[in-house]
Amino acid sequence: MDRLENPARRRLFRGKLSHKPEQRLPWVINEAVFTSGCDQCQDCIKSCETQIIVRDEQGFPKVDFSKGECTFCQLCIQSCEKPLFKPQAQINSGQEAPWPATLSINNKCLAKNEIYCRSCQDVCESQAIRFSYQNTSIAKPELTLADCTQCGACISTCPQESISFTFINEADNAR
């Protein structure tokens, strides 16, 4: 499929003047480098072992956690011939977060509305989501962001779609 030459123009004709940040592939340098350097070859989409990489409205790859979780296999990085990702040494150090984002749980959460649910805790291998009783009969979720690997497993299992990543401003995250 051909690369879209000017995605902003397409948004204008569709009546979408602003562009919400997409969940790009893990360890992308930043959005500007990604969208200017990606040739939309779809190699990363084909190589994804969990099939969570899809095309966005402009044809660029993005991660869709409603389809599953990221295993951080790095096949998407290995299949890409463009310099769109942070250096491998930086990635392998384990100190670099895969995305400039933090996990959050909104008020649609069943447990926050006094309905028993712990589906997010059940799939969280790093135990970043735990439940505790806060003067109620139903335990409420608590996030420990330091323990979150950002795999996204909890997002697809939430029956209320109340878990999401909140993007950190790339300008604040620039190094």
VMD Tcl script that builds the backbone (N, CA, C; Angstrom):
set m [mol new atoms 525]
animate dup $m
set s [atomselect $m all]
$s set {name element resname resid chain x y z} {
  {N N MET 1 A 0.838 -1.180 0.000}
  {CA C MET 1 A 0.000 0.000 0.000}
  {C C MET 1 A 0.880 1.239 0.000}
  {N N ASP 2 A 0.462 2.288 -0.689}
  {CA C ASP 2 A 1.241 3.507 -0.811}
  {C C ASP 2 A 1.197 4.331 0.460}
  {N N ARG 3 A 2.286 5.044 0.704}
  {CA C ARG 3 A 2.385 5.938 1.847}
  {C C ARG 3 A 1.563 7.196 1.565}
  {N N LEU 4 A 0.865 7.670 2.575}
  {CA C LEU 4 A 0.120 8.917 2.457}
  {C C LEU 4 A 1.114 10.065 2.526}
  {N N GLU 5 A 1.130 10.920 1.534}
  {CA C GLU 5 A 2.101 11.995 1.496}
  {C C GLU 5 A 1.848 13.073 2.535}
  {N N ASN 6 A 0.578 13.407 2.789}
  {CA C ASN 6 A 0.289 14.463 3.751}
  {C C ASN 6 A -0.916 14.077 4.604}
  {N N PRO 7 A -0.681 13.389 5.715}
  {CA C PRO 7 A -1.789 12.956 6.567}
  {C C PRO 7 A -2.614 14.116 7.111}
  {N N ALA 8 A -1.998 15.283 7.337}
  {CA C ALA 8 A -2.740 16.438 7.848}
  {C C ALA 8 A -3.796 16.887 6.843}
  {N N ARG 9 A -3.489 16.784 5.582}
  {CA C ARG 9 A -4.450 17.169 4.540}
  {C C ARG 9 A -5.667 16.231 4.564}
  {N N ARG 10 A -5.414 14.946 4.750}
  {CA C ARG 10 A -6.514 13.982 4.832}
  {C C ARG 10 A -7.418 14.310 6.024}
  {N N ARG 11 A -6.791 14.638 7.183}
  {CA C ARG 11 A -7.584 15.012 8.357}
  {C C ARG 11 A -8.427 16.246 8.078}
  {N N LEU 12 A -7.874 17.218 7.356}
  {CA C LEU 12 A -8.605 18.441 7.028}
  {C C LEU 12 A -9.844 18.116 6.201}
  {N N PHE 13 A -9.694 17.278 5.192}
  {CA C PHE 13 A -10.825 16.938 4.337}
  {C C PHE 13 A -11.858 16.074 5.055}
  {N N ARG 14 A -11.430 15.369 6.084}
  {CA C ARG 14 A -12.370 14.574 6.874}
  {C C ARG 14 A -12.980 15.391 8.011}
  {N N GLY 15 A -12.563 16.653 8.134}
  {CA C GLY 15 A -13.095 17.510 9.187}
  {C C GLY 15 A -12.428 17.300 10.525}
  {N N LYS 16 A -11.278 16.650 10.529}
  {CA C LYS 16 A -10.547 16.401 11.770}
  {C C LYS 16 A -9.287 17.257 11.757}
  {N N LEU 17 A -9.376 18.419 12.355}
  {CA C LEU 17 A -8.246 19.334 12.318}
  {C C LEU 17 A -7.144 18.964 13.311}
  {N N SER 18 A -7.516 18.363 14.416}
  {CA C SER 18 A -6.500 17.975 15.387}
  {C C SER 18 A -6.210 16.479 15.258}
  {N N HIS 19 A -5.069 16.116 15.759}
  {CA C HIS 19 A -4.641 14.718 15.692}
  {C C HIS 19 A -4.339 14.242 17.097}
  {N N LYS 20 A -5.066 13.230 17.562}
  {CA C LYS 20 A -4.790 12.683 18.892}
  {C C LYS 20 A -3.570 11.773 18.802}
  {N N PRO 21 A -2.763 11.768 19.845}
  {CA C PRO 21 A -1.568 10.917 19.796}
  {C C PRO 21 A -1.952 9.441 19.741}
  {N N GLU 22 A -1.263 8.715 18.900}
  {CA C GLU 22 A -1.499 7.276 18.754}
  {C C GLU 22 A -0.496 6.513 19.600}
  {N N GLN 23 A -0.855 5.319 19.957}
  {CA C GLN 23 A 0.044 4.426 20.683}
  {C C GLN 23 A 0.938 3.775 19.631}
  {N N ARG 24 A 2.108 4.319 19.443}
  {CA C ARG 24 A 3.041 3.798 18.443}
  {C C ARG 24 A 3.732 2.541 18.963}
  {N N LEU 25 A 4.666 2.049 18.204}
  {CA C LEU 25 A 5.413 0.852 18.569}
  {C C LEU 25 A 6.322 1.150 19.755}
  {N N PRO 26 A 6.720 0.115 20.498}
  {CA C PRO 26 A 7.566 0.376 21.670}
  {C C PRO 26 A 8.936 0.926 21.275}
  {N N TRP 27 A 9.418 1.823 22.104}
  {CA C TRP 27 A 10.742 2.421 21.989}
  {C C TRP 27 A 10.958 3.252 20.725}
  {N N VAL 28 A 9.892 3.804 20.176}
  {CA C VAL 28 A 10.027 4.751 19.068}
  {C C VAL 28 A 10.698 6.007 19.617}
  {N N ILE 29 A 11.567 6.617 18.847}
  {CA C ILE 29 A 12.275 7.815 19.309}
  {C C ILE 29 A 11.276 8.899 19.704}
  {N N ASN 30 A 10.406 9.271 18.800}
  {CA C ASN 30 A 9.286 10.171 19.086}
  {C C ASN 30 A 8.349 10.177 17.875}
  {N N GLU 31 A 7.199 10.795 18.020}
  {CA C GLU 31 A 6.171 10.806 16.972}
  {C C GLU 31 A 6.674 11.448 15.685}
  {N N ALA 32 A 7.372 12.561 15.796}
  {CA C ALA 32 A 7.846 13.275 14.603}
  {C C ALA 32 A 8.834 12.424 13.805}
  {N N VAL 33 A 9.772 11.800 14.485}
  {CA C VAL 33 A 10.743 10.925 13.802}
  {C C VAL 33 A 10.017 9.747 13.169}
  {N N PHE 34 A 9.066 9.192 13.892}
  {CA C PHE 34 A 8.337 8.028 13.391}
  {C C PHE 34 A 7.535 8.360 12.134}
  {N N THR 35 A 6.717 9.405 12.184}
  {CA C THR 35 A 5.852 9.711 11.038}
  {C C THR 35 A 6.632 10.257 9.847}
  {N N SER 36 A 7.779 10.862 10.088}
  {CA C SER 36 A 8.566 11.342 8.948}
  {C C SER 36 A 9.431 10.241 8.340}
  {N N GLY 37 A 9.799 9.230 9.142}
  {CA C GLY 37 A 10.690 8.187 8.648}
  {C C GLY 37 A 10.029 6.886 8.237}
  {N N CYS 38 A 8.844 6.625 8.745}
  {CA C CYS 38 A 8.156 5.365 8.433}
  {C C CYS 38 A 7.661 5.380 6.988}
  {N N ASP 39 A 7.996 4.345 6.234}
  {CA C ASP 39 A 7.527 4.275 4.841}
  {C C ASP 39 A 6.278 3.407 4.701}
  {N N GLN 40 A 5.679 3.018 5.829}
  {CA C GLN 40 A 4.432 2.259 5.860}
  {C C GLN 40 A 4.522 0.930 5.100}
  {N N CYS 41 A 5.652 0.261 5.246}
  {CA C CYS 41 A 5.883 -1.003 4.542}
  {C C CYS 41 A 5.078 -2.164 5.145}
  {N N GLN 42 A 4.625 -2.021 6.364}
  {CA C GLN 42 A 3.826 -3.009 7.086}
  {C C GLN 42 A 4.630 -4.217 7.578}
  {N N ASP 43 A 5.950 -4.171 7.509}
  {CA C ASP 43 A 6.755 -5.287 8.002}
  {C C ASP 43 A 6.546 -5.503 9.497}
  {N N CYS 44 A 6.394 -4.412 10.247}
  {CA C CYS 44 A 6.184 -4.538 11.695}
  {C C CYS 44 A 4.823 -5.173 11.989}
  {N N ILE 45 A 3.840 -4.857 11.189}
  {CA C ILE 45 A 2.499 -5.430 11.370}
  {C C ILE 45 A 2.544 -6.933 11.130}
  {N N LYS 46 A 3.237 -7.337 10.079}
  {CA C LYS 46 A 3.344 -8.756 9.737}
  {C C LYS 46 A 4.164 -9.533 10.764}
  {N N SER 47 A 5.140 -8.883 11.389}
  {CA C SER 47 A 6.039 -9.589 12.308}
  {C C SER 47 A 5.510 -9.680 13.733}
  {N N CYS 48 A 4.496 -8.915 14.089}
  {CA C CYS 48 A 4.002 -8.876 15.471}
  {C C CYS 48 A 3.418 -10.229 15.873}
  {N N GLU 49 A 4.009 -10.855 16.909}
  {CA C GLU 49 A 3.576 -12.189 17.314}
  {C C GLU 49 A 2.203 -12.199 17.980}
  {N N THR 50 A 1.780 -11.078 18.541}
  {CA C THR 50 A 0.462 -11.035 19.178}
  {C C THR 50 A -0.573 -10.300 18.326}
  {N N GLN 51 A -0.184 -9.852 17.154}
  {CA C GLN 51 A -1.082 -9.199 16.182}
  {C C GLN 51 A -1.787 -7.964 16.751}
  {N N ILE 52 A -1.063 -7.184 17.554}
  {CA C ILE 52 A -1.654 -5.969 18.121}
  {C C ILE 52 A -1.257 -4.712 17.353}
  {N N ILE 53 A -0.397 -4.856 16.354}
  {CA C ILE 53 A -0.011 -3.699 15.547}
  {C C ILE 53 A -0.943 -3.615 14.350}
  {N N VAL 54 A -1.576 -2.452 14.202}
  {CA C VAL 54 A -2.525 -2.204 13.120}
  {C C VAL 54 A -2.183 -0.855 12.475}
  {N N ARG 55 A -2.874 -0.532 11.397}
  {CA C ARG 55 A -2.675 0.756 10.732}
  {C C ARG 55 A -3.641 1.791 11.310}
  {N N ASP 56 A -3.155 3.025 11.490}
  {CA C ASP 56 A -4.044 4.092 11.933}
  {C C ASP 56 A -4.691 4.752 10.712}
  {N N GLU 57 A -5.436 5.819 10.911}
  {CA C GLU 57 A -6.151 6.476 9.811}
  {C C GLU 57 A -5.223 7.009 8.731}
  {N N GLN 58 A -3.988 7.338 9.111}
  {CA C GLN 58 A -3.025 7.851 8.140}
  {C C GLN 58 A -2.179 6.745 7.510}
  {N N GLY 59 A -2.390 5.509 7.927}
  {CA C GLY 59 A -1.656 4.390 7.366}
  {C C GLY 59 A -0.423 3.989 8.145}
  {N N PHE 60 A -0.118 4.720 9.222}
  {CA C PHE 60 A 1.048 4.393 10.039}
  {C C PHE 60 A 0.716 3.274 11.032}
  {N N PRO 61 A 1.710 2.478 11.401}
  {CA C PRO 61 A 1.476 1.434 12.401}
  {C C PRO 61 A 1.226 2.035 13.784}
  {N N LYS 62 A 0.321 1.408 14.510}
  {CA C LYS 62 A 0.058 1.780 15.901}
  {C C LYS 62 A -0.267 0.503 16.653}
  {N N VAL 63 A -0.183 0.572 17.963}
  {CA C VAL 63 A -0.498 -0.568 18.810}
  {C C VAL 63 A -1.944 -0.444 19.268}
  {N N ASP 64 A -2.689 -1.531 19.130}
  {CA C ASP 64 A -4.085 -1.575 19.561}
  {C C ASP 64 A -4.199 -2.607 20.680}
  {N N PHE 65 A -4.196 -2.118 21.916}
  {CA C PHE 65 A -4.230 -3.017 23.064}
  {C C PHE 65 A -5.575 -3.690 23.268}
  {N N SER 66 A -6.590 -3.285 22.535}
  {CA C SER 66 A -7.867 -3.995 22.642}
  {C C SER 66 A -7.755 -5.393 22.026}
  {N N LYS 67 A -6.708 -5.622 21.233}
  {CA C LYS 67 A -6.483 -6.913 20.597}
  {C C LYS 67 A -5.619 -7.852 21.440}
  {N N GLY 68 A -4.951 -7.313 22.450}
  {CA C GLY 68 A -4.091 -8.142 23.283}
  {C C GLY 68 A -2.982 -7.332 23.916}
  {N N GLU 69 A -1.923 -8.042 24.297}
  {CA C GLU 69 A -0.817 -7.400 24.999}
  {C C GLU 69 A 0.471 -7.456 24.190}
  {N N CYS 70 A 1.413 -6.596 24.549}
  {CA C CYS 70 A 2.734 -6.606 23.931}
  {C C CYS 70 A 3.642 -7.500 24.760}
  {N N THR 71 A 4.348 -8.398 24.100}
  {CA C THR 71 A 5.278 -9.287 24.797}
  {C C THR 71 A 6.703 -8.734 24.766}
  {N N PHE 72 A 6.895 -7.599 24.110}
  {CA C PHE 72 A 8.204 -6.958 23.990}
  {C C PHE 72 A 9.227 -7.886 23.338}
  {N N CYS 73 A 8.758 -8.635 22.345}
  {CA C CYS 73 A 9.619 -9.565 21.612}
  {C C CYS 73 A 10.605 -8.823 20.709}
  {N N GLN 74 A 10.314 -7.578 20.404}
  {CA C GLN 74 A 11.136 -6.704 19.567}
  {C C GLN 74 A 11.180 -7.118 18.105}
  {N N LEU 75 A 10.276 -7.989 17.672}
  {CA C LEU 75 A 10.245 -8.370 16.261}
  {C C LEU 75 A 9.881 -7.186 15.371}
  {N N CYS 76 A 9.075 -6.274 15.871}
  {CA C CYS 76 A 8.717 -5.084 15.091}
  {C C CYS 76 A 9.955 -4.216 14.864}
  {N N ILE 77 A 10.799 -4.100 15.863}
  {CA C ILE 77 A 12.026 -3.310 15.747}
  {C C ILE 77 A 12.996 -3.990 14.786}
  {N N GLN 78 A 13.133 -5.303 14.923}
  {CA C GLN 78 A 14.057 -6.052 14.070}
  {C C GLN 78 A 13.632 -6.050 12.609}
  {N N SER 79 A 12.332 -6.000 12.350}
  {CA C SER 79 A 11.847 -6.037 10.970}
  {C C SER 79 A 11.922 -4.677 10.282}
  {N N CYS 80 A 12.131 -3.624 11.054}
  {CA C CYS 80 A 12.151 -2.269 10.491}
  {C C CYS 80 A 13.557 -1.899 10.026}
  {N N GLU 81 A 13.639 -1.414 8.803}
  {CA C GLU 81 A 14.928 -1.023 8.240}
  {C C GLU 81 A 15.235 0.447 8.476}
  {N N LYS 82 A 14.309 1.181 9.047}
  {CA C LYS 82 A 14.473 2.619 9.266}
  {C C LYS 82 A 14.975 2.893 10.688}
  {N N PRO 83 A 15.694 4.004 10.887}
  {CA C PRO 83 A 16.192 4.354 12.228}
  {C C PRO 83 A 15.122 5.093 13.050}
  {N N LEU 84 A 14.077 4.366 13.432}
  {CA C LEU 84 A 12.938 4.977 14.120}
  {C C LEU 84 A 12.925 4.692 15.615}
  {N N PHE 85 A 13.802 3.815 16.072}
  {CA C PHE 85 A 13.758 3.337 17.448}
  {C C PHE 85 A 14.990 3.775 18.231}
  {N N LYS 86 A 14.846 3.790 19.525}
  {CA C LYS 86 A 15.968 4.128 20.408}
  {C C LYS 86 A 17.045 3.060 20.259}
  {N N PRO 87 A 18.287 3.388 20.598}
  {CA C PRO 87 A 19.382 2.410 20.452}
  {C C PRO 87 A 19.124 1.131 21.260}
  {N N GLN 88 A 19.548 0.006 20.696}
  {CA C GLN 88 A 19.319 -1.300 21.312}
  {C C GLN 88 A 19.899 -1.376 22.717}
  {N N ALA 89 A 21.049 -0.765 22.947}
  {CA C ALA 89 A 21.654 -0.788 24.280}
  {C C ALA 89 A 20.753 -0.086 25.295}
  {N N GLN 90 A 20.124 0.979 24.872}
  {CA C GLN 90 A 19.210 1.730 25.734}
  {C C GLN 90 A 17.967 0.888 26.045}
  {N N ILE 91 A 17.464 0.184 25.037}
  {CA C ILE 91 A 16.284 -0.667 25.211}
  {C C ILE 91 A 16.612 -1.825 26.144}
  {N N ASN 92 A 17.737 -2.482 25.903}
  {CA C ASN 92 A 18.123 -3.658 26.686}
  {C C ASN 92 A 18.506 -3.337 28.122}
  {N N SER 93 A 18.806 -2.079 28.411}
  {CA C SER 93 A 19.184 -1.710 29.782}
  {C C SER 93 A 18.021 -1.886 30.754}
  {N N GLY 94 A 16.786 -1.876 30.213}
  {CA C GLY 94 A 15.614 -2.046 31.065}
  {C C GLY 94 A 15.191 -0.789 31.789}
  {N N GLN 95 A 15.926 0.291 31.597}
  {CA C GLN 95 A 15.596 1.540 32.271}
  {C C GLN 95 A 14.746 2.455 31.400}
  {N N GLU 96 A 14.569 2.092 30.158}
  {CA C GLU 96 A 13.811 2.905 29.213}
  {C C GLU 96 A 12.405 2.347 29.079}
  {N N ALA 97 A 11.401 3.162 29.362}
  {CA C ALA 97 A 10.002 2.731 29.217}
  {C C ALA 97 A 9.680 2.551 27.735}
  {N N PRO 98 A 8.858 1.558 27.403}
  {CA C PRO 98 A 8.532 1.327 25.996}
  {C C PRO 98 A 7.771 2.494 25.351}
  {N N TRP 99 A 6.959 3.175 26.143}
  {CA C TRP 99 A 6.147 4.279 25.620}
  {C C TRP 99 A 6.225 5.470 26.563}
  {N N PRO 100 A 6.087 6.679 26.029}
  {CA C PRO 100 A 6.017 7.860 26.906}
  {C C PRO 100 A 4.586 8.006 27.430}
  {N N ALA 101 A 4.187 7.098 28.296}
  {CA C ALA 101 A 2.808 7.063 28.775}
  {C C ALA 101 A 2.751 6.468 30.172}
  {N N THR 102 A 1.653 6.734 30.850}
  {CA C THR 102 A 1.390 6.112 32.137}
  {C C THR 102 A 0.015 5.473 32.088}
  {N N LEU 103 A -0.155 4.442 32.848}
  {CA C LEU 103 A -1.422 3.723 32.905}
  {C C LEU 103 A -2.362 4.427 33.871}
  {N N SER 104 A -3.649 4.459 33.535}
  {CA C SER 104 A -4.633 5.043 34.446}
  {C C SER 104 A -5.936 4.245 34.372}
  {N N ILE 105 A -6.694 4.315 35.455}
  {CA C ILE 105 A -7.992 3.652 35.539}
  {C C ILE 105 A -9.026 4.734 35.806}
  {N N ASN 106 A -10.011 4.864 34.918}
  {CA C ASN 106 A -11.007 5.920 35.091}
  {C C ASN 106 A -12.185 5.450 35.950}
  {N N ASN 107 A -13.159 6.306 36.117}
  {CA C ASN 107 A -14.284 6.034 37.020}
  {C C ASN 107 A -15.335 5.083 36.454}
  {N N LYS 108 A -15.150 4.595 35.231}
  {CA C LYS 108 A -16.058 3.575 34.697}
  {C C LYS 108 A -15.735 2.190 35.257}
  {N N CYS 109 A -14.631 2.074 35.951}
  {CA C CYS 109 A -14.187 0.805 36.536}
  {C C CYS 109 A -15.304 0.216 37.401}
  {N N LEU 110 A -15.601 -1.050 37.182}
  {CA C LEU 110 A -16.659 -1.711 37.943}
  {C C LEU 110 A -16.381 -1.694 39.445}
  {N N ALA 111 A -15.152 -2.004 39.835}
  {CA C ALA 111 A -14.816 -2.038 41.259}
  {C C ALA 111 A -14.965 -0.658 41.897}
  {N N LYS 112 A -14.637 0.387 41.141}
  {CA C LYS 112 A -14.819 1.744 41.673}
  {C C LYS 112 A -16.295 2.092 41.824}
  {N N ASN 113 A -17.160 1.309 41.183}
  {CA C ASN 113 A -18.604 1.514 41.264}
  {C C ASN 113 A -19.294 0.413 42.069}
  {N N GLU 114 A -18.523 -0.177 42.978}
  {CA C GLU 114 A -19.048 -1.166 43.930}
  {C C GLU 114 A -19.550 -2.454 43.279}
  {N N ILE 115 A -18.961 -2.846 42.163}
  {CA C ILE 115 A -19.288 -4.112 41.502}
  {C C ILE 115 A -18.002 -4.938 41.471}
  {N N TYR 116 A -18.060 -6.153 41.952}
  {CA C TYR 116 A -16.866 -6.976 42.054}
  {C C TYR 116 A -16.275 -7.267 40.667}
  {N N CYS 117 A -15.031 -6.932 40.510}
  {CA C CYS 117 A -14.281 -7.241 39.285}
  {C C CYS 117 A -12.802 -7.103 39.612}
  {N N ARG 118 A -12.039 -8.068 39.181}
  {CA C ARG 118 A -10.580 -8.007 39.344}
  {C C ARG 118 A -9.882 -8.544 38.099}
  {N N SER 119 A -10.510 -8.379 36.957}
  {CA C SER 119 A -9.942 -8.933 35.720}
  {C C SER 119 A -8.580 -8.336 35.399}
  {N N CYS 120 A -8.376 -7.076 35.704}
  {CA C CYS 120 A -7.082 -6.452 35.410}
  {C C CYS 120 A -5.979 -7.020 36.300}
  {N N GLN 121 A -6.285 -7.247 37.563}
  {CA C GLN 121 A -5.299 -7.811 38.476}
  {C C GLN 121 A -4.929 -9.228 38.065}
  {N N ASP 122 A -5.897 -9.978 37.595}
  {CA C ASP 122 A -5.658 -11.367 37.221}
  {C C ASP 122 A -4.648 -11.515 36.087}
  {N N VAL 123 A -4.591 -10.558 35.172}
  {CA C VAL 123 A -3.672 -10.662 34.031}
  {C C VAL 123 A -2.377 -9.886 34.217}
  {N N CYS 124 A -2.269 -9.130 35.290}
  {CA C CYS 124 A -1.086 -8.290 35.508}
  {C C CYS 124 A 0.030 -9.115 36.139}
  {N N GLU 125 A 0.961 -9.585 35.303}
  {CA C GLU 125 A 2.056 -10.431 35.789}
  {C C GLU 125 A 3.002 -9.686 36.715}
  {N N SER 126 A 3.172 -8.386 36.493}
  {CA C SER 126 A 4.090 -7.605 37.330}
  {C C SER 126 A 3.445 -7.147 38.634}
  {N N GLN 127 A 2.168 -7.448 38.808}
  {CA C GLN 127 A 1.397 -7.077 39.987}
  {C C GLN 127 A 1.388 -5.570 40.225}
  {N N ALA 128 A 1.335 -4.807 39.138}
  {CA C ALA 128 A 1.239 -3.350 39.235}
  {C C ALA 128 A -0.172 -2.918 39.625}
  {N N ILE 129 A -1.149 -3.799 39.425}
  {CA C ILE 129 A -2.528 -3.514 39.815}
  {C C ILE 129 A -2.896 -4.452 40.958}
  {N N ARG 130 A -3.211 -3.865 42.069}
  {CA C ARG 130 A -3.625 -4.631 43.240}
  {C C ARG 130 A -4.926 -4.036 43.770}
  {N N PHE 131 A -5.630 -4.795 44.525}
  {CA C PHE 131 A -6.901 -4.341 45.076}
  {C C PHE 131 A -6.820 -4.283 46.593}
  {N N SER 132 A -7.413 -3.245 47.154}
  {CA C SER 132 A -7.461 -3.121 48.608}
  {C C SER 132 A -8.815 -2.545 49.013}
  {N N TYR 133 A -9.195 -2.857 50.241}
  {CA C TYR 133 A -10.471 -2.364 50.770}
  {C C TYR 133 A -10.268 -0.974 51.351}
  {N N GLN 134 A -11.139 -0.065 50.969}
  {CA C GLN 134 A -11.052 1.323 51.422}
  {C C GLN 134 A -12.381 1.728 52.054}
  {N N ASN 135 A -12.689 1.128 53.187}
  {CA C ASN 135 A -13.946 1.401 53.898}
  {C C ASN 135 A -15.170 1.063 53.054}
  {N N THR 136 A -15.057 0.067 52.191}
  {CA C THR 136 A -16.174 -0.393 51.375}
  {C C THR 136 A -16.184 -1.912 51.370}
  {N N SER 137 A -17.254 -2.463 50.872}
  {CA C SER 137 A -17.349 -3.919 50.820}
  {C C SER 137 A -16.669 -4.509 49.590}
  {N N ILE 138 A -16.398 -3.677 48.602}
  {CA C ILE 138 A -15.716 -4.110 47.376}
  {C C ILE 138 A -14.331 -3.468 47.329}
  {N N ALA 139 A -13.308 -4.280 47.078}
  {CA C ALA 139 A -11.941 -3.765 46.990}
  {C C ALA 139 A -11.776 -2.914 45.734}
  {N N LYS 140 A -10.996 -1.858 45.851}
  {CA C LYS 140 A -10.749 -0.911 44.754}
  {C C LYS 140 A -9.342 -1.129 44.192}
  {N N PRO 141 A -9.163 -0.866 42.883}
  {CA C PRO 141 A -7.838 -1.044 42.282}
  {C C PRO 141 A -6.876 0.061 42.695}
  {N N GLU 142 A -5.635 -0.327 42.839}
  {CA C GLU 142 A -4.564 0.621 43.109}
  {C C GLU 142 A -3.427 0.313 42.150}
  {N N LEU 143 A -2.901 1.352 41.512}
  {CA C LEU 143 A -1.806 1.198 40.560}
  {C C LEU 143 A -0.474 1.520 41.219}
  {N N THR 144 A 0.499 0.688 40.943}
  {CA C THR 144 A 1.876 0.983 41.317}
  {C C THR 144 A 2.614 1.156 39.990}
  {N N LEU 145 A 2.694 2.394 39.532}
  {CA C LEU 145 A 3.245 2.664 38.200}
  {C C LEU 145 A 4.696 2.212 38.064}
  {N N ALA 146 A 5.432 2.221 39.145}
  {CA C ALA 146 A 6.828 1.778 39.094}
  {C C ALA 146 A 6.934 0.301 38.722}
  {N N ASP 147 A 5.901 -0.482 39.005}
  {CA C ASP 147 A 5.908 -1.914 38.685}
  {C C ASP 147 A 5.308 -2.225 37.317}
  {N N CYS 148 A 4.665 -1.248 36.701}
  {CA C CYS 148 A 3.977 -1.460 35.418}
  {C C CYS 148 A 4.990 -1.604 34.283}
  {N N THR 149 A 4.886 -2.683 33.533}
  {CA C THR 149 A 5.769 -2.908 32.380}
  {C C THR 149 A 5.222 -2.271 31.109}
  {N N GLN 150 A 3.990 -1.781 31.145}
  {CA C GLN 150 A 3.289 -1.191 30.003}
  {C C GLN 150 A 2.986 -2.216 28.918}
  {N N CYS 151 A 2.756 -3.460 29.304}
  {CA C CYS 151 A 2.449 -4.509 28.323}
  {C C CYS 151 A 1.038 -4.365 27.760}
  {N N GLY 152 A 0.126 -3.747 28.516}
  {CA C GLY 152 A -1.233 -3.528 28.042}
  {C C GLY 152 A -2.181 -4.701 28.229}
  {N N ALA 153 A -1.757 -5.742 28.919}
  {CA C ALA 153 A -2.625 -6.912 29.111}
  {C C ALA 153 A -3.924 -6.539 29.808}
  {N N CYS 154 A -3.866 -5.620 30.736}
  {CA C CYS 154 A -5.055 -5.224 31.503}
  {C C CYS 154 A -6.073 -4.464 30.652}
  {N N ILE 155 A -5.620 -3.808 29.612}
  {CA C ILE 155 A -6.514 -2.988 28.789}
  {C C ILE 155 A -7.531 -3.846 28.048}
  {N N SER 156 A -7.089 -4.914 27.441}
  {CA C SER 156 A -8.009 -5.754 26.661}
  {C C SER 156 A -8.949 -6.572 27.535}
  {N N THR 157 A -8.567 -6.817 28.779}
  {CA C THR 157 A -9.417 -7.645 29.644}
  {C C THR 157 A -10.452 -6.839 30.423}
  {N N CYS 158 A -10.325 -5.539 30.453}
  {CA C CYS 158 A -11.260 -4.719 31.227}
  {C C CYS 158 A -12.628 -4.678 30.536}
  {N N PRO 159 A -13.687 -5.143 31.210}
  {CA C PRO 159 A -15.003 -5.170 30.576}
  {C C PRO 159 A -15.618 -3.782 30.377}
  {N N GLN 160 A -15.102 -2.779 31.052}
  {CA C GLN 160 A -15.642 -1.424 30.952}
  {C C GLN 160 A -14.772 -0.485 30.125}
  {N N GLU 161 A -13.669 -0.988 29.599}
  {CA C GLU 161 A -12.712 -0.159 28.869}
  {C C GLU 161 A -12.303 1.049 29.703}
  {N N SER 162 A -12.067 0.802 30.992}
  {CA C SER 162 A -11.731 1.896 31.902}
  {C C SER 162 A -10.231 2.052 32.130}
  {N N ILE 163 A -9.434 1.207 31.508}
  {CA C ILE 163 A -7.983 1.287 31.668}
  {C C ILE 163 A -7.384 1.779 30.360}
  {N N SER 164 A -6.481 2.747 30.472}
  {CA C SER 164 A -5.863 3.288 29.259}
  {C C SER 164 A -4.498 3.882 29.586}
  {N N PHE 165 A -3.750 4.137 28.549}
  {CA C PHE 165 A -2.486 4.836 28.689}
  {C C PHE 165 A -2.748 6.318 28.490}
  {N N THR 166 A -2.138 7.130 29.329}
  {CA C THR 166 A -2.185 8.575 29.194}
  {C C THR 166 A -0.811 9.002 28.726}
  {N N PHE 167 A -0.771 9.697 27.597}
  {CA C PHE 167 A 0.509 10.071 27.017}
  {C C PHE 167 A 1.158 11.213 27.778}
  {N N ILE 168 A 2.468 11.091 27.951}
  {CA C ILE 168 A 3.278 12.159 28.528}
  {C C ILE 168 A 3.711 13.028 27.363}
  {N N ASN 169 A 3.659 14.316 27.530}
  {CA C ASN 169 A 4.068 15.243 26.477}
  {C C ASN 169 A 5.479 14.928 26.026}
  {N N GLU 170 A 5.668 14.711 24.722}
  {CA C GLU 170 A 6.983 14.346 24.191}
  {C C GLU 170 A 8.010 15.428 24.443}
  {N N ALA 171 A 7.576 16.696 24.462}
  {CA C ALA 171 A 8.514 17.790 24.718}
  {C C ALA 171 A 9.072 17.683 26.134}
  {N N ASP 172 A 8.226 17.265 27.076}
  {CA C ASP 172 A 8.675 17.086 28.454}
  {C C ASP 172 A 9.565 15.855 28.583}
  {N N ASN 173 A 9.362 14.887 27.683}
  {CA C ASN 173 A 10.078 13.625 27.735}
  {C C ASN 173 A 11.353 13.620 26.889}
  {N N ALA 174 A 11.613 14.720 26.182}
  {CA C ALA 174 A 12.760 14.787 25.279}
  {C C ALA 174 A 14.060 14.687 26.071}
  {N N ARG 175 A 15.049 14.047 25.452}
  {CA C ARG 175 A 16.350 13.867 26.136}
  {C C ARG 175 A 17.426 14.552 25.353}
}
mol reanalyze $m
mol bondsrecalc $m
mol representation Tube
mol addrep $m
